[in-house]
Each structure stands twice: as structure tokens, then as C-alpha cells.
Amino acid sequence: MPNYLSVLPRRRALTAALTAVALGATALTAHASAPKATTGTNVIVEWNRTLLSLVRAPGAQPATVQPTRDFAIMSKAVYDAVSSSSHVIGVRRTSEQRAAAAQAAHDVLAAMFPASANGLDKQLADDLAGIPSHHARDEGVREGTRAAAGILAARAGDGSAATPPEYRTTGQPGDFRPTPPGFAAPVFTHWGAVTPFVLRSADQFRPTPPPALSSRAYATALNEVESLGRDHSSTRTAEQTTIGNFWSAPIQNYWNEIADQVLLSRHSGTEASARALALLDLALADSTIALYDAKYAYRLWRPITAIRLGDTDRNRLTTADPTWAPLAVTPADPSYPGAHSALSAAAAEVLTTLYGDVDFTVTSPTLPGVTRSFRSFRDAAVEAGLSRIYAGVHTRVDHRAGFVLGTRVGSYVLRWR
């Protein structure tokens, strides 16, 4: 397997040096899902926001391609390009790295989103025009072109373009099957077979099986979501309802935008910004591969099915409610483990190691004008995971397994070298 992270350092523990960084960061504010803003001289954030806009466009890519792959490929190409320009010093180094980053990001996005090539070409031209040194610019362009071509070639046969195999439920209690109201066919049935970026294999950190349907643990988790996750729940608080709706957009977008704002607030340089986003997005991409491996290995039915068919699970602690409906529409894939929990835990592991605990706020595209405030990345990750219980689409069993999985993947990415 190619050594995709040969240039990335091993994970550093939260040492006194990291603590010192954290103590100086208490005023940090990060706004997720904010509109595209002026990024000053941070070319890394500029191109990351461009990718965020691209993945939000309907039909920009095949529906069978997971967007976390896009972020990982671009961030890895950018970091490789920037690192290849580190042999020079002074102003020339900064200029060369900016050119390298812009060229690498452009080439990757133009390959993955060919319909947007004209806009990407203009953005690249504008970035390169702002670099006064012709020699530094030309060297950076060469490094960026080489890095993008390398990662695109390495990922060309990673399994992401495979036709997703058809999913067939056994119809047995506990086995996942399409859910109301649309009964959509299960998605990303092939994603667990995609080659990881850093992990040795997709099942390297596969969670243990979920508790048996006849167990008390299963009943406790199901009864919790039956109460809190119902569309018109009388036990869910107003704040829990807000949380359930707040985090309902693609979770990787929140974390990329949080990271973008961290980098801007810190006035991070090109190399530091490239490294941070590479670590974040590689962790998110591998967490996605790992969680789909687990989802289709265990095939656990979703709460809406489990609750409506509660009289078939042979558990005296559960009861059937054929009319039960969740607050949010249930995603078209198995329940265990939870994706929001896994990706959020991976992101929190990376960002906490890099920046320590910080105060920040998050906004949401699904609840305009609503702001959530946090004192650490882990607090936000926990809330994002729990939001899926309040939304009625996951149980606490799914959340816990996902959180452990994401934390392990994030930790592994950080210590890779």
C-alpha cells in the first residue's frame, strides 16, 4: 500500500507545550456553516471553502462517492505540495508554498469536479497573480502539479468507483431494511471495501457486535430513543429538539468549517494550515470507511423499524408502536455504529491534539440564526453524536460505538509517520 502519510509527523501527546497553546486560545470563535468569507492570505482555507461549496451542489458528483474522500484527497495533495516546498527559506518559501497549495488544490478539484473547471481556473489564476516572484511561483506550480497527480493516481483504483452491491434484507428481527417514509435503497454498500488512506484495513478498529435484541442494554437504548426521538415527543426538551435539528447537515462540513475558522483565528501559516486540514480530513475519510465496514457487517435495523416491530424482538422490556415516527428522516443505511458520532469523535481527537481546548461557537445551515457554543472540541463532538438520538435515527448504543471508533481512528492518524 502506498505510504500516503510519509510526510506527516506522529501524534504528539497533550504535553505542556500543547497546554500552553490551549491557554492562549480561550477567545477563539469558530463558525460552522457560515457563508464564504474573506480569507486574507490563507490560501489553504480559501480552497477548502471552495470544496465545501462544491460538495453542497446537487449532482456535482455521483451519489455513490462519499464527500469525505474529496476532502482527504485535496488536503493530502495540498500538504504534500506545501511540504515539498519547504527546502527554501524566507519570503520565497512562503510564495512557493502558496503557489504549490493553490495548484494542487486546483488540479484535484478540476479532476473531481470537471463541470466547475472554469471557476477553478479563474481562482487559481487570481492566486498565482498575487505571487510576485516568478521563480517561486513556477517552482510552486510544479510541486503542486506533481502532488495532485500523485494522489489522484494513487487513489484511482481505491474501490470508490465500484458499483455498490445490492443490499437484501433477510427480514429477520434486527436485520436492517429500508425505512419509511421513502424506503430508499441502502447507500454506500461498497464503501467499507474502499482502500483506507491511513488505516491498515477498514476493519482495523471494527466495534464489537451490538448487544443482543433480547438484552437489557438493547431495550434501554431503544426505549430511550422511542421517548426522546419521537417526532412529537413529550419528554424531549426544547433544547434537545434544537440540537436534534441543528446537526442534521453532513457532519464533515461542520468540522471542516470549524477547522477553517480555527486556522483563520490563529493566523496559521500555509504549512501549519495544510498539516491541520490533512490530519483532520484523513481522519474523517478513514472513519467513514471504517464505519461503513461496521454498518454492513452488523446490519442493525434502525430505531423506526425496531420500535414499530418491537413485538418481534423477544424482549419483554420493549413494546411495539406501529405508528412511531422520528423527528428527522432516517438515513438509508444500518444503524450501528453512528456516523455523526464517529466522524465527530475523529475530528475532536485531531483538533484537540493540535490546539487543545478552546471556546468556540457553531452555526447550522438547517437552523439559520441559531448558534451553539462550546468550550472544547470534544463537547461539540458529544453533542453532535447525541443529536441523532434526539432526532430519532440512532440509539445510544450506536453513539457509543461510533464515538469509540472515531476516537481510535483519529488517534491512529495522528501518530502515523
C-alpha positions in Angstrom: 0.0 0.0 0.0 1.4 3.5 -0.8 2.7 5.4 2.2 0.2 8.2 2.0 1.3 9.9 5.2 5.1 9.6 4.8 5.3 13.3 5.4 3.0 13.6 8.4 4.5 13.5 11.9 3.5 11.1 14.6 0.9 12.2 17.1 2.1 14.3 19.9 0.6 13.9 23.4 -1.1 16.7 25.1 2.2 18.0 26.6 2.9 21.1 28.5 3.6 22.8 25.2 0.2 21.9 23.9 -1.3 23.1 27.2 0.4 26.4 26.7 -1.2 26.7 23.3 -4.6 25.9 24.7 -4.3 28.6 27.4 -3.8 31.2 24.8 -6.8 30.2 22.8 -9.7 30.8 25.1 -11.1 33.6 22.9 -11.3 31.5 19.7 -14.6 31.5 17.9 -15.3 29.1 15.0 -18.5 29.4 12.9 -19.6 26.3 11.1 -21.7 26.6 8.0 -21.0 30.3 7.7 -21.1 31.9 4.2 -17.8 32.1 2.4 -15.8 34.9 3.9 -12.6 36.8 3.1 -9.7 34.5 4.0 -6.9 37.0 3.7 -3.7 35.3 2.8 -4.7 31.8 3.9 -4.8 30.0 0.5 -5.5 26.7 2.3 -8.7 27.9 3.8 -9.7 29.6 0.6 -9.6 26.3 -1.4 -11.2 24.3 1.5 -14.1 26.6 1.3 -14.3 26.2 -2.4 -14.6 22.4 -1.9 -17.3 23.0 0.7 -19.3 24.9 -1.8 -18.7 22.2 -4.5 -19.9 19.2 -2.3 -23.1 21.1 -1.5 -24.1 21.5 -5.2 -26.7 18.8 -6.1 -25.4 16.5 -8.8 -21.8 17.8 -8.8 -20.6 14.2 -8.2 -22.0 10.7 -8.4 -24.2 10.0 -5.4 -22.1 6.9 -4.7 -19.0 8.9 -3.9 -18.5 9.9 -0.2 -17.5 13.6 0.1 -15.1 12.8 2.8 -12.9 11.2 0.1 -12.8 14.5 -1.7 -11.6 16.4 1.3 -8.9 13.8 2.1 -7.5 13.8 -1.4 -7.4 17.5 -1.7 -5.9 18.1 1.7 -3.3 15.4 1.2 -2.3 16.8 -2.2 -2.0 20.3 -0.7 0.1 19.1 2.2 2.4 17.1 0.0 2.8 20.1 -2.3 3.5 22.5 0.5 5.9 20.1 2.2 7.9 19.7 -1.0 8.5 23.4 -1.0 10.0 23.5 2.5 13.6 23.3 1.2 13.8 27.1 0.6 13.7 29.9 3.2 12.3 33.3 3.7 9.8 35.1 1.5 10.5 32.9 -1.4 9.4 29.8 0.6 6.1 31.4 1.6 5.4 32.4 -2.0 6.4 28.9 -3.3 4.2 27.2 -0.8 1.2 29.4 -1.6 1.6 28.6 -5.3 2.0 24.9 -4.6 -1.1 24.7 -2.4 -3.2 26.6 -4.9 -2.1 24.5 -7.9 -2.5 21.2 -6.0 -6.0 22.1 -4.8 -7.0 23.3 -8.3 -5.8 20.2 -10.1 -7.5 17.8 -7.6 -10.8 19.7 -7.7 -10.7 20.1 -11.5 -10.3 16.3 -11.8 -13.1 15.5 -9.4 -15.5 18.3 -10.4 -14.8 18.9 -14.2 -18.0 20.8 -14.6 -16.6 23.6 -12.4 -13.3 23.8 -14.2 -13.8 27.4 -15.4 -14.4 28.8 -12.0 -11.5 26.8 -10.6 -9.2 28.0 -13.3 -10.1 31.6 -12.5 -9.5 31.1 -8.8 -6.1 29.6 -9.5 -5.1 32.4 -11.9 -6.1 35.0 -9.2 -4.0 33.2 -6.6 -0.9 32.9 -8.8 -1.2 36.5 -10.0 -0.8 37.6 -6.4 2.6 36.0 -6.1 5.3 38.5 -7.2 8.2 36.1 -7.5 8.1 34.4 -10.9 10.7 31.8 -9.9 8.9 30.9 -6.6 5.5 30.8 -8.4 6.9 28.5 -11.1 8.5 26.2 -8.6 5.3 26.0 -6.6 3.2 25.3 -9.6 5.5 22.3 -10.4 5.3 21.0 -6.9 1.5 21.4 -6.8 1.0 19.7 -10.2 3.2 16.8 -9.1 1.5 16.3 -5.7 -2.0 16.4 -7.2 -1.1 13.9 -10.0 0.5 11.6 -7.4 -2.5 11.4 -5.0 -5.0 11.1 -7.9 -3.1 8.2 -9.4 -2.7 6.5 -6.0 -6.5 6.7 -5.4 -7.7 5.9 -8.9 -8.2 2.2 -8.0 -9.3 2.6 -4.4 -12.7 1.0 -4.9 -14.7 4.2 -4.6 -15.9 3.9 -8.2 -17.2 0.4 -7.8 -20.9 -0.3 -8.4 -22.5 -0.6 -4.9 -23.7 -4.1 -4.4 -27.4 -4.6 -4.0 -28.5 -4.9 -0.4 -31.1 -7.6 0.5 -32.6 -7.8 4.0 -33.2 -11.2 5.5 -36.4 -9.9 7.0 -35.3 -11.3 10.4 -35.7 -9.3 13.6 -32.8 -6.9 14.0 -31.7 -7.0 10.3 -31.7 -3.6 8.6 -34.3 -3.0 5.9 -35.3 0.2 4.0 -37.2 2.7 6.3 -40.3 4.9 6.0 -41.3 7.3 4.5 -39.3 6.8 1.3 -38.0 3.3 1.7 -34.8 4.3 -0.1 -32.3 1.6 -1.1 -29.4 1.4 1.3 -26.5 3.6 0.3 -22.7 3.2 0.3 -22.9 -0.6 0.5 -19.4 -0.6 -1.2 -17.7 1.9 1.0 -16.4 -0.5 3.6 -14.3 -2.0 0.8 -12.7 1.3 -0.2 -8.9 1.4 0.5 -8.3 3.4 3.6 -5.9 6.4 3.4 -4.1 5.6 6.7 -5.7 2.6 8.4 -4.2 -0.8 7.6 -7.7 -2.1 6.8 -11.3 -0.9 7.1 -12.0 -3.3 10.0 -8.9 -2.4 12.0 -11.0 -0.8 14.7 -14.3 -2.5 14.0 -16.6 -2.2 17.0 -17.7 -5.3 18.9 -21.2 -6.5 17.9 -24.2 -4.6 19.2 -26.0 -6.1 22.2 -28.4 -8.8 21.5 -32.0 -7.9 20.9 -33.1 -9.8 23.9 -30.7 -7.9 26.2 -31.5 -5.2 28.8 -28.9 -2.9 27.2 -30.7 -3.1 23.9 -34.0 -2.4 25.4 -32.7 0.5 27.5 -31.2 2.1 24.4 -34.3 1.6 22.2 -36.7 2.8 24.9 -34.6 6.0 25.3 -34.9 6.9 21.6 -38.5 5.9 21.5 -39.2 8.5 24.1 -36.7 11.3 23.1 -36.6 10.8 19.4 -40.3 10.7 18.6 -41.5 13.4 16.2 -43.8 14.9 18.7 -42.1 13.8 21.9 -43.4 15.0 25.2 -40.1 14.1 27.0 -37.6 15.8 24.7 -36.8 19.3 25.9 -36.9 22.4 23.6 -33.1 22.5 23.7 -32.8 18.8 22.7 -35.2 19.4 19.8 -32.9 22.3 18.7 -29.9 20.0 19.0 -31.6 17.3 17.0 -32.3 19.6 14.1 -29.1 21.7 14.4 -26.6 18.9 13.5 -28.7 17.4 10.7 -26.5 18.5 7.7 -23.5 16.4 6.6 -21.3 16.3 9.6 -17.9 16.5 7.9 -18.9 20.0 6.6 -19.4 21.3 10.2 -15.9 20.1 11.2 -14.2 21.4 8.1 -15.7 24.8 8.7 -14.8 24.8 12.4 -11.2 24.0 11.4 -11.2 26.7 8.8 -12.1 29.3 11.4 -9.6 28.0 13.9 -6.9 28.4 11.3 -8.0 32.0 10.5 -8.3 32.9 14.1 -4.8 31.6 14.8 -3.4 33.3 11.7 -1.9 30.0 10.8 0.7 29.9 8.1 0.4 27.9 4.9 2.3 24.8 6.1 0.6 24.7 9.5 -2.8 25.1 7.9 -2.1 22.4 5.3 -1.0 19.9 8.0 -4.0 20.5 10.2 -6.6 20.0 7.4 -4.7 17.0 6.1 -4.8 15.3 9.5 -8.5 16.3 10.0 -9.7 15.1 6.6 -7.7 11.9 6.5 -9.2 11.0 9.9 -12.7 11.9 8.6 -12.3 9.8 5.5 -10.9 6.8 7.2 -13.6 7.0 9.9 -16.2 6.9 7.1 -14.7 3.8 5.5 -14.4 2.1 8.9 -18.0 2.9 9.9 -19.5 1.6 6.7 -17.4 -1.6 7.1 -19.1 -2.0 10.5 -22.5 -0.9 9.4 -22.8 -3.6 6.8 -21.0 -6.2 8.9 -23.7 -5.9 11.6 -26.7 -4.7 9.6 -28.6 -3.5 12.6 -32.0 -2.2 12.0 -32.9 1.5 12.6 -34.9 2.7 15.5 -38.1 3.3 13.4 -38.1 -0.3 12.4 -37.1 -1.7 15.8 -39.9 0.3 17.6 -42.6 -0.5 15.1 -41.7 -4.2 15.2 -40.9 -4.2 18.9 -43.2 -7.3 19.4 -40.8 -9.4 17.3 -37.5 -8.9 19.2 -38.3 -11.4 22.0 -37.5 -8.7 24.6 -40.0 -8.3 27.4 -38.7 -4.8 28.1 -39.7 -3.4 24.7 -43.2 -2.9 23.2 -44.3 -2.3 19.6 -45.6 1.1 18.4 -46.6 0.7 14.7 -47.3 4.5 14.4 -44.0 5.7 15.8 -42.1 8.3 13.7 -38.8 10.0 14.4 -38.1 13.8 14.5 -35.8 13.5 11.4 -35.8 11.4 8.3 -33.9 8.2 8.9 -30.7 7.8 6.7 -30.6 4.9 4.3 -28.0 2.7 5.9 -27.8 0.4 9.0 -27.9 2.0 12.5 -24.7 0.7 14.1 -22.3 2.5 14.6 -23.4 6.1 14.3 -21.7 8.2 11.6 -22.2 11.6 13.3 -20.6 10.2 16.5 -17.7 8.5 14.6 -16.7 11.5 12.5 -17.2 14.0 15.2 -15.0 12.0 17.6 -12.3 11.7 15.0 -12.4 15.4 14.3 -12.3 16.2 18.0 -9.3 13.9 18.6 -7.3 15.6 15.9 -8.2 19.2 16.7 -7.8 18.8 20.4 -4.3 17.3 20.0 -3.4 20.2 17.7 -5.0 23.1 19.5 -6.1 22.0 23.0 -9.5 23.1 24.5 -10.9 26.3 23.1 -14.1 28.3 23.3 -16.0 28.4 20.0 -19.4 28.7 18.5 -21.1 26.8 15.7 -23.9 27.8 13.4 -26.0 25.5 11.2 -27.4 25.6 7.7 -30.5 23.7 8.9 -31.3 26.2 11.7 -30.3 29.7 10.4 -29.7 32.2 13.1 -29.2 29.6 15.8 -25.8 29.4 17.5 -24.4 26.7 19.7 -21.4 27.5 22.0 -18.8 25.0 23.3 -15.7 25.0 25.5 -13.9 22.2 23.7 -14.0 20.2 20.5 -14.9 17.1 22.5 -18.0 18.8 23.9 -19.2 19.6 20.4 -18.5 16.1 19.2 -20.5 14.6 22.1 -23.5 16.9 21.3 -23.3 16.1 17.6 -23.5 12.4 18.4 -26.3 12.7 20.9 -28.2 14.9 18.4 -29.0 11.7 16.4 -30.8 10.2 19.4 -32.9 13.3 19.8 -33.6 13.2 16.0 -34.8 9.6 16.5 -32.4 7.9 14.0 -29.9 6.3 16.3 -29.7 4.8 19.8 -27.1 5.4 22.5 -25.6 2.1 21.6 -24.8 3.4 18.1 -23.5 6.7 19.6 -21.1 5.0 22.0 -19.7 2.6 19.4 -19.3 5.4 16.8 -17.5 7.6 19.3 -15.0 4.9 20.3 -14.4 4.1 16.6 -13.8 7.7 15.6 -11.5 8.3 18.6 -9.4 5.3 17.7 -9.2 6.3 14.0 -8.3 9.9 14.9 -5.6 8.8 17.3 -4.1 6.4 14.7 -3.9 9.1 12.1 -2.2 11.4 14.5 0.6 9.0 15.4 1.3 7.8 11.9 4.6 8.7 10.3 
